[in-house]
Amino acid sequence: RARKLKHRMTKAGREPMSCSTTHIVPLLIGDAKRCKAISDALLTNYGIYVQPINYPTVSVGTERLRFAPTPYHTDGMIEDLIKALKEVMNEY
């Protein structure tokens, strides 16, 4: 599922961070307020929970969204996420 999500993000023009070697899929945002706003919008508008990771967990300027796909996330769910992510990131 992580490999599929990384592939779909890349295809959609949202390259996940290459530091990920586990099922965690980090997407660099680079701004704490924007990161939190995107996370909030995904949850509020689409029912998609994703963790915003901000300072002091990561350095300032490396803020990211932390996706954790599981075997229970279907291809359809991944496609819905990609569509929602495109819309929200264009807004913010």
N, C-alpha and C positions, 0 to 999 in steps of 0.2 A: 504494500500500500504506500509506503514511503517513497519507493522508487517511482511508482505511478504518479504520486502527487508532485514530486520533483520534476518529472518529465512534463506534466501538464502545466506547471508553473512556468517552466522554461519556455515551452511552446507559446504560452500566453504573454511572454515578454517580462515575466517577473522571476528572474533568476534567483533561486534559493542560495543561501550562503554555502560555499563549498566546504566549510569546516565540519559539516555534519557527516558523521560516519555511522550514525545510529538511526533509529526510527524517528527521531526528532527532526523536523524540517524547519529551520530558521529562515525567516525572510527579513533581510535588512531594511529598516525604515530610516534610521539615522537621526531621528528627532523624537524626543520623549512625548511631547504633546500630540504629535501626529500619530505616533504609535498607539497611544491610549485611545485617541479619537477613532482610529480605524477599528481597533478591537471592540470598542463600545458600539460602533455602528454595525459591525458584523453581528453582534449579539442582539441588539435592539431591532434591527431591520430584517435580519435573515435567520435569527435563531442559531447562529454559528458561534460557538465559543472558541476563542483563541487567546492565549496568554500574551499580554504585552510584556516584554522584558526590557526594563529600563535600569538606569543607574540607581543603586550601586551594584546591582547584579552584573551588569556589563558596563564598560567604559562609555562615557558621554560620546555621542556620535556613532555608537554602534548599536543603538536601540533596535530591537527586532520583535517580530511576531514569532511565537513558538507554536508550530503546528505539531500535533502528535496523532497521526493517523493510526488506526487499529484495523485488525482484520474485519471488523464489523462495518467499516466505512466502504460503501459500495462505489462503483464507478460513477453512478448517478450522483451520489453525494459529493464526490470529488468534482464533478462537472459543475454542480450547483455552487460549490465553494469557489471555483475559479471564476465563474460568472459574477458572483457577489463581490469577490475580491477586486476584480476589474472595476466594477461600478464604484465601490467604496474608495478605492485608491485614486480614481479619477476625481472624486469629490474632494478628497483631502490631499 
